[in-house]
Amino acid sequence: MSDGKPDFGLGDPNAPLSDFTKDYHRKTYPAIDPARPELSQAGRTVLITGGGTNIGKAIATAFATAHANKVIIVSRNQAVLEAAVTELQAHAASIKSPTAFASYPVDVAKDEEVIALWKNLALEGTIIDVLVLNAALFAQPKLLHDVGIDRLWQEFEVNVKGPLHFYEKFRKQEDFDKSPKVLLNVTTAAIHMLHNPIVLSQPSYSLTKSAATYAIQQIADTVKPEQLQVLSFHPGMLYGDGWKAHGITEDMLPFDSLDLPGSFAVWAASLEARSLHGRYVVDNWDVTELTEGINKKNLEENPDYLRLNITGLRDTNRA
């Protein structure tokens, strides 16, 4: 307990959750401000899965601030998408951003809907430059043997098959290699906080998100960042359905601001993030510290740094 609030295995809820960088951010800050000219997304078309609410909508908002040419959001709920587009258009107008918006109702786990989306984009002549994989199905607080195989497989279809299907269609766009592209994977700290009681209570979430993140890591290993820049990131401690499922209310912890993952996604799509190609990072970490000093040295010299691997092994030898 701290100040009368439960810690949920996180220690002091008012303390940073990481000492990876000295500066730890809970909201956007100047280095990742999407209005920075160096982070401009002018001319790019962005597709965001799970883009109608919360993190996805925050990312869409930030790309509009960065003057992306077009932002396309997809999710299952048409009404939610329409409301989000109205809000996004108002934001763009308020800052005189030229960004156009579109939305498509798509269930990322349904093959026919994913295929139809990408077919329509091709018929329109729309080429996606930045793909943000954000759609997710949160796990129930049950152990694997209690989840039920049908529900477990549903989580795999949304959290693993869906992202891979979108990536396949993204990569197979006509003239894909004519201009640099970006693939961003919104993942979770649950893939490495394996001793946390909340993570332990819903193992199917860390299982499926680990699988997806490892798949994105494998993709990064097959491409050069000049062709396709790839990055997975944890979007911070944000209030949403996953916390509600545990009976946690918004006033119990100092949750991060949604503008943090939004701004970070724009920075991650910029040249400034190229050294992180194929790695996993947390958006609370300070990006200057993340790419300089000891981190820069580790990124350059250690191929396993900030990647999923077996601790203690490199190839078949001791690490």
C-alpha positions in Angstrom: 0.0 0.0 0.0 1.1 3.6 -0.7 -1.0 6.6 0.3 -3.8 4.1 1.1 -3.8 2.8 -2.5 -3.1 -0.9 -3.4 0.0 -1.5 -5.5 -1.2 -4.5 -7.5 2.3 -5.9 -7.6 3.7 -2.6 -9.0 5.3 -1.3 -5.8 4.7 2.4 -5.0 2.0 3.4 -7.5 3.4 6.9 -7.7 6.9 5.8 -8.6 8.1 5.1 -12.2 7.7 1.5 -13.3 11.2 1.4 -14.8 14.7 2.8 -14.2 15.8 1.9 -17.7 16.2 5.6 -18.5 16.7 8.3 -15.9 13.9 10.4 -17.3 10.5 8.5 -17.2 7.5 10.1 -18.9 3.8 9.8 -18.2 2.7 12.2 -20.9 4.0 13.6 -24.2 7.1 15.7 -24.1 9.1 17.9 -26.5 11.3 15.3 -28.0 8.3 13.3 -29.3 6.0 16.2 -30.0 4.3 15.2 -33.3 4.3 18.9 -34.3 8.1 18.8 -34.5 9.1 19.4 -38.2 11.7 16.6 -37.8 8.9 14.1 -37.1 6.6 15.2 -40.0 4.6 12.5 -41.6 3.6 14.6 -44.6 2.8 12.6 -47.7 2.3 9.3 -45.8 -0.9 7.3 -45.5 -1.3 5.5 -42.1 -3.5 2.5 -41.2 -4.3 1.8 -37.6 -6.1 -1.3 -36.4 -8.2 -0.8 -33.3 -8.2 2.8 -34.3 -11.6 3.9 -33.0 -10.9 4.3 -29.3 -8.2 4.9 -26.7 -4.7 4.1 -27.9 -5.6 3.8 -31.5 -7.5 7.1 -31.6 -4.6 8.8 -29.7 -2.2 7.5 -32.4 -4.5 8.7 -35.2 -4.7 12.1 -33.5 -0.9 12.4 -33.3 -0.4 11.4 -36.9 -2.8 14.2 -37.9 -0.8 16.6 -35.8 2.3 15.4 -37.8 0.4 16.2 -41.0 0.1 12.7 -42.4 -1.6 12.8 -45.8 -4.3 10.3 -44.7 -5.2 8.3 -41.6 -7.3 5.2 -41.9 -8.8 3.6 -38.8 -10.4 0.2 -38.6 -12.2 -1.7 -35.9 -15.3 -3.8 -35.6 -17.8 -1.1 -34.6 -19.0 1.2 -37.3 -20.7 3.7 -34.9 -17.5 4.0 -32.9 -15.5 4.6 -36.0 -17.8 7.3 -37.3 -17.7 9.1 -33.9 -13.9 8.8 -33.9 -13.6 10.3 -37.5 -15.8 13.2 -36.5 -13.5 13.9 -33.5 -10.3 13.5 -35.5 -11.6 15.8 -38.3 -12.3 18.5 -35.6 -8.8 18.1 -34.2 -7.3 18.4 -37.7 -9.3 21.5 -38.4 -8.4 23.1 -35.1 -4.6 22.9 -35.9 -5.0 23.4 -39.7 -3.7 20.0 -40.4 -4.3 18.7 -44.0 -4.9 15.1 -42.9 -7.9 13.3 -44.4 -9.5 10.5 -42.5 -11.3 7.3 -43.5 -12.7 4.3 -41.5 -13.6 0.7 -42.3 -15.5 -1.7 -40.0 -13.2 -4.8 -39.9 -12.8 -7.7 -37.5 -9.1 -8.4 -37.8 -9.7 -12.1 -37.0 -12.0 -12.6 -39.9 -10.1 -13.4 -43.1 -12.8 -12.3 -45.5 -13.1 -8.9 -43.9 -9.3 -8.3 -43.9 -9.1 -9.4 -47.6 -11.9 -7.2 -48.6 -10.3 -4.2 -46.9 -7.0 -4.5 -48.6 -8.8 -5.2 -52.0 -10.7 -2.0 -51.6 -7.6 0.0 -50.7 -5.9 -1.4 -53.8 -8.9 -0.5 -56.0 -8.8 3.0 -54.7 -5.1 3.2 -55.4 -4.4 3.7 -51.7 -0.9 2.6 -50.6 -0.3 2.3 -46.9 3.0 3.7 -45.8 2.7 3.2 -42.0 0.9 0.2 -40.5 0.1 0.4 -36.8 -1.0 -3.0 -35.3 -3.0 -2.0 -32.3 -6.1 -4.2 -32.2 -6.1 -6.6 -29.3 -8.4 -8.9 -27.4 -7.7 -8.7 -23.6 -7.6 -11.8 -21.6 -9.9 -12.9 -18.9 -8.3 -13.3 -15.4 -8.2 -17.1 -15.7 -5.4 -19.7 -15.8 -4.8 -21.5 -19.1 -6.7 -24.6 -18.1 -9.7 -22.5 -17.1 -9.9 -20.2 -20.1 -11.4 -22.8 -22.4 -9.8 -23.7 -25.7 -12.3 -21.8 -27.8 -11.7 -18.5 -26.0 -8.0 -19.1 -26.0 -7.9 -19.7 -29.7 -10.0 -16.6 -30.2 -7.3 -14.6 -28.4 -4.7 -16.1 -30.8 -6.8 -15.2 -33.8 -7.1 -11.5 -32.7 -3.7 -11.0 -31.2 -1.5 -13.1 -33.5 -3.3 -14.1 -36.7 -4.8 -10.7 -37.2 -1.5 -8.8 -37.0 0.2 -11.3 -39.3 -2.6 -11.2 -41.8 -2.5 -7.4 -41.9 1.3 -7.5 -42.3 1.0 -10.0 -45.2 -1.4 -7.7 -47.1 0.7 -4.6 -46.2 3.9 -6.2 -47.5 2.2 -7.5 -50.7 1.0 -4.1 -51.8 1.9 -3.2 -55.3 5.2 -1.2 -55.5 5.8 -1.8 -51.8 9.5 -1.2 -52.2 9.2 2.1 -54.1 9.2 4.1 -50.8 10.2 3.5 -47.2 7.6 1.9 -45.0 7.0 1.6 -41.3 5.5 -1.3 -39.2 4.6 -0.5 -35.6 3.4 -3.2 -33.2 1.6 -2.0 -30.0 2.4 -4.8 -27.5 2.5 -5.0 -23.7 4.9 -5.1 -20.8 3.1 -8.3 -19.9 5.6 -10.1 -22.2 8.4 -9.6 -19.7 6.7 -8.7 -16.4 6.1 -12.4 -15.9 6.3 -12.4 -12.1 3.7 -9.6 -11.7 0.5 -10.9 -10.0 -1.8 -9.3 -12.6 0.2 -10.9 -15.5 0.2 -14.2 -13.7 -3.6 -14.1 -13.4 -4.1 -13.8 -17.1 -1.4 -15.8 -18.8 -3.2 -16.1 -22.2 -2.6 -12.4 -22.7 1.2 -12.5 -22.3 1.2 -15.8 -24.3 -0.5 -14.3 -27.3 1.2 -10.9 -27.2 4.6 -12.6 -26.8 3.9 -14.7 -29.9 2.9 -11.7 -31.9 5.9 -9.6 -30.8 8.3 -12.4 -31.6 6.7 -12.7 -35.1 7.2 -9.0 -35.6 10.8 -9.4 -34.4 11.3 -12.1 -37.0 9.9 -9.9 -39.7 12.4 -7.2 -38.8 15.2 -9.6 -39.2 14.3 -10.1 -42.9 14.3 -6.5 -43.9 16.5 -3.4 -43.8 15.1 -0.5 -41.9 15.6 1.7 -45.0 13.0 -0.5 -46.6 10.7 -1.3 -43.7 11.4 0.2 -40.2 10.0 -2.1 -37.6 9.4 -1.4 -33.9 7.3 -3.0 -31.0 6.4 -0.8 -28.0 4.5 -1.0 -24.8 2.1 1.9 -24.7 2.4 2.7 -21.0 0.1 2.2 -18.1 -3.2 3.3 -19.6 -6.6 2.9 -18.1 -9.0 0.6 -20.0 -10.9 -2.6 -20.1 -8.0 -4.8 -19.0 -7.8 -2.9 -15.7 -11.6 -2.9 -15.3 -11.6 -6.7 -15.5 -9.6 -6.8 -12.3 -11.9 -4.4 -10.5 -9.4 -1.5 -10.8 -10.8 2.0 -11.0 -9.2 4.9 -12.7 -8.4 6.6 -9.4 -6.4 3.7 -7.9 -3.2 4.3 -9.9 -1.5 7.2 -11.6 -2.3 6.1 -15.2 -0.4 7.6 -18.1 -1.9 10.1 -20.5 -3.1 8.8 -23.9 -1.1 11.4 -25.7 2.1 9.5 -24.7 1.6 6.5 -27.0 0.2 8.7 -29.7 3.2 11.0 -29.8 5.6 8.0 -29.3 4.1 6.3 -32.4 4.9 9.3 -34.6 8.4 9.4 -33.2 8.8 5.6 -33.8 7.8 6.2 -37.4 10.6 8.8 -37.9 14.2 8.5 -38.9 15.2 9.3 -35.3 14.0 5.8 -34.2 15.8 3.8 -36.9 18.4 2.5 -34.6 15.7 0.7 -32.7 14.7 -1.4 -35.7 13.5 -4.8 -34.6 13.6 -4.0 -30.9 11.0 -3.7 -28.1 10.8 -0.5 -26.1 8.5 1.2 -23.5 7.1 4.5 -24.5 7.7 5.9 -21.0 11.5 5.7 -21.6 13.1 8.9 -22.7 13.9 8.7 -26.4 17.2 10.7 -26.1 18.5 8.4 -23.5 17.2 5.4 -25.4 19.3 6.1 -28.4 22.4 7.5 -26.9 25.2 6.5 -24.4 25.1 2.9 -23.1 21.9 2.2 -24.9 23.4 3.2 -28.2 26.4 1.0 -27.5 24.2 -2.0 -26.6 22.0 -1.5 -29.7 25.1 -1.5 -31.9 27.0 -4.3 -30.2 24.4 -6.7 -28.8 21.9 -8.3 -31.3 19.8 -9.7 -28.4 19.4 -6.3 -26.7 15.7 -5.4 -26.2 14.6 -8.5 -28.0 12.7 -11.7 -27.1 15.3 -14.5 -26.5 16.2 -17.2 -24.0 18.1 -15.6 -21.2 21.6 -17.1 -20.8 21.9 -18.4 -24.3 23.2 -17.0 -27.6 23.0 -19.5 -30.4 23.9 -22.8 -28.6 26.5 -21.1 -26.3 26.3 -19.3 -23.0 25.4 -15.6 -23.5 
